[in-house]
Amino acid sequence: MKRKILFLKPYDFMHTEYNGTSNPQFSPIFPCSLATVLSWCKSHLGEDEFSFYGLDGYLFQDRMEGVLREVALIDPDYIVSNINVLTFHLVESYYRNMKGKAKLIGLINKAFPEDMVARYGDLFDAIIEKDWCSSTLSVIVAAEDGEIGKSPGVWLRDEGGKPYFTGKGEPHYISDYPLPAYREFHGERYNSFFSYWTEGCKYGCIFCSFGTAVYGRWRARPIESILEELKELYSIIKRPMYILNIDNELTLQREWAEDLFEAIEKASLPLSIDTNIRANHVDEEFIRSMKRGGITRVGFSLESSDSDVLQLNKKKLNWEDVDRTIRLLKKHNIIFQVYIMQGMYGSNRQKDIDTFRYVVDEMKVRNVGLGVTLPYRSTPYYRVLKKKEWIEDFTLDNYLWVGSHVYKYSFFDKPVGTKPFWRISDDYTFEEAVDTYMHLAELKPRKKLFADFVKPLMFGNPSVFGGYIRSVCRSPGYYIGKMIRYVRN
């Protein structure tokens, strides 16, 4: 009898992807990374001895209750689930009820594997932080022989309850990955799709928490593979596509990016792409190329307007690049968001406020992303603070405190976690940075639906705007809710 492998995206209030993406989620968004792991395992294990299932809790009206019923019907031998370390405690009971005979493999994307194993090691048979594809495959192969402990790339718990790592798994690069399993995850039921096209980064910002997905040499998928994926997706959903390209740096290699945009333009696919850029990589010619390739919205980081802070954090950027990019994006009606950070190494309250004033008052940016800089254990920032003896640790409990007390995510029914402490500079602490963040959050400009979304899209890319109108007519409730959340946020 075939063994059954279930790939599960829980209804856990967060969208979790391999590259470190961890965003609040309230509607179905295609789980790209998990679907890619499914395709990877399917291509290596074959279908003679295994059956493969994809399940997303967001596609059930009754959420995790529906998942429990479906899992009972499938009766899997393995459950592979991308879990969010911030919200797992909210759905832990469902996992304990659904596990049964199945071996449970958890995929995480934040640097808290020891904490997760210490807390939930009795529930999970293995927890994987890096190399989701190859390590998941190795766990299943090892489990078939009854020797999970010999599988590389996983976190386990020994007999004494202590977490340990089995050793580095086999690395694979983005060009090796198969297309996501759109059909197994019922791609036709989604309106938004995450997609990966590049990995790696040549910059070394010390606070970057995206881990192995961005560290190392920049690599890109073959353009033919990206087009194949977009065409496959369109053949399934048969309507305009909204692609969330969450690459850390899509535009790092200009020639490749321009070839990609040209290929997408020639394919004449009805799509809108949301991606990230760096302000020092674009000029007017490049922005025109982006528009022709379907880019309708971008995000990019300034982090701080203080040159000393940027230098301390190895953020290779300057005001002139940001100023030019903002003006060009406005000119060409591309929707954009500028990210700034509070509490960067070496900063202080006044520098953080000055950055906000520069972006909002001088550059007239309405869509500003704020965030407190966190010293994840995997980052150089954490190591700098440890060397200065400015921090004791940054644990999962501390991360939970930030989520419930600082960002105040609505899915937390009560405050949780332990308040952390660290010093950012001689005259600035984490607690003071949080106060600054709270202050600036109250000053953020209110978004205007027509001025900030409809008008740029209408004049910047009329064909995409027409596609949105057709989609709204098909699913009015979904898009009205999305617009309300856009204005509120």
Residue, then its C-alpha position, 0 to 999 in steps of 0.5 A: m500500500k502506498r504511503k501518504i505524505l500530506f503537505l499542510k499549510p495551517y490556518d495560523f494567522m501568518h504567511t510563512e515562506y522559506n526566505g524568511t517572509s513572515n507576514p500576517q495573513f487573513s485570506p488565502i495566499f498560495p503557499c509557494s515554498l511548501a508547494t515547491v517542497l511537495s514537487w521536490c519530494k514527488s520528483h525524487l520519491g516517485e508515485d509508485e510507493f507514495s501519494f502526495y496531498g496538498l492542504d491549506g487551512y485558509l481554503f476551509q470555511d471552518r479553518m483548522e476544524g476543516v483541516l482536522r476532518e480532511v486529515a482524518l480522511i487522508d490518514p497520512d503517514y507523514i505530515v510536512s507543515n510550514i509552521n510559524v514560530l510566532t503563532f504555533h502555540l495558537v494551533e498546537s492543540y490541532y496538531r496534537n489532535m491530528k498527528g495520530k500515527a503520522k510522523l510530523i515534520g515542521l518547516i520554520n524560517k526563523a532562527f529559533p530551532e532550539d527553542m521550538v525543539a525544546r518546547y515541541g520536541d515531543l510533538f514533532d519528529a523533526i524540525i527543519e530551518k534550512d534547505w526545506c526541500s533536500s532536508t524534508l526528502s532526507v527525513i522521509v527517506a531516513a524514516e522509511d528505514g527507521e533512522i530519522g536521527k541519521s538524516p542531515g539538516v534537521w533539529l531533533r531532541d535527545e533522550g534527555g530533552k536537549p535539542y541537537f542538530t544532525g549536521k548540515g544538509e545537502p544545499h540546493y539552489i533556486s535553479d534546481y527547484p521544480l515548479p510549485a505543485y499548483r494543482e495539488f494545492h488547488g491553485e484555481r482557488y487563490n487570488s494571490f501567488f507568491s513566487y521565487w525567481t532569485e536568491g542570494c545577495k551581495y550586500g551584507c547588512i548586519f541586521c538582515s534576518f532572511g538567512t540562507a535564502v539571501y546570504g551567499r552568491w546571487r543566483a537566478r532561475p532560468i527565465e524559461s523556467i519562470l515563464e513556464e511557471l507563469k503560463e502553467l499558473y494562468s492555465i490553471i486559474k484562467r484570470p489575471m494573476y497577482i504575483l507576489n515576488i518576494d525575492n530579496e533582490l530581483t534587480l541586482q543583476r540588471e541584464w538578467a532582470e531586463d531580459l526577464f521583463e522583456a520575456i514577460e512582456k512578449a508572453s502577453l500574460p495578464l499579470s500584476i507583479d509586486t516585488n522588491i528593489r534597491a534604490n541604487h540599482v534603478d534608473e528611468e530606463f530600467i523603471r520603464s522596463m519594469k513597467r513593461g514587464g508587469i511590475t505595478r508595485v515595489g518596495f525598497s528600503l532606506e532604513s535610516s537617513d543617517s549616513d553614520v548609521l547606514q555605515l555601521n550597519k553596512k547598508k550601502l545606500n545613500w539619500e541621492d539614490v532614494d530621492r531619485t528612485i522615489r521621483l521616478l516611481k511617482k513619475h511612472n505611476i508605480i505604487f511603492q512603499v519605503y521601509i525604515m527601521q527604528g533601533m538600528y545599531g548606532s542609532n538614537r531616537q532623534k535619528d529615527i525621527d529624522t528619518f521618518r520626517y525625511v521620508v514623509d515630509e520632504m519626499k512626500v511618501r505616503n506608504v511607509g513601512l516601520g519596524v523595530t530592528l531585532p537581533y536574531r541569533s543568526t545575524p551579525y547584529y546579534r554577534v555585535l551586541k554580544k561582543k559589546e555585552w549589550i544583550e544577553d540573548f534574543t529568544l523565542d519568548n522575546y520574539l513572542w513579546v515583540g509580536s504581542h506587545v509591540y506589533k500588537y497582532s490582532f490574533f493574540d488574545k492576550p499578551v505573551g512572551t518575555k520582555p527583552f532588553w538590549r542596548i542599541s547605542d550608548d544613549y539608546t535602548f530597545e525599550e526606547a526604540v519601541d517608544t519611538y516606533m509607537h510614536l511614529a506609527e501614530l504619525k503615519p500618513r493615512k492611505k488614500l485608496f484612489a490616490d495611492f492605489v487606483k490612480p497609479l494603477m489606472f495610468g501606470n498600467p491600464s491593462v493590469f487595471g482592467g484585469y483587476i476590474r474583471s477580477v473584482c466583478r468575479s469576486p467582489g467580496y474578496y477585493i472589497g475586503k482587501m481594499i478596506r484592509y489596505v486603507r486601514n493599514 
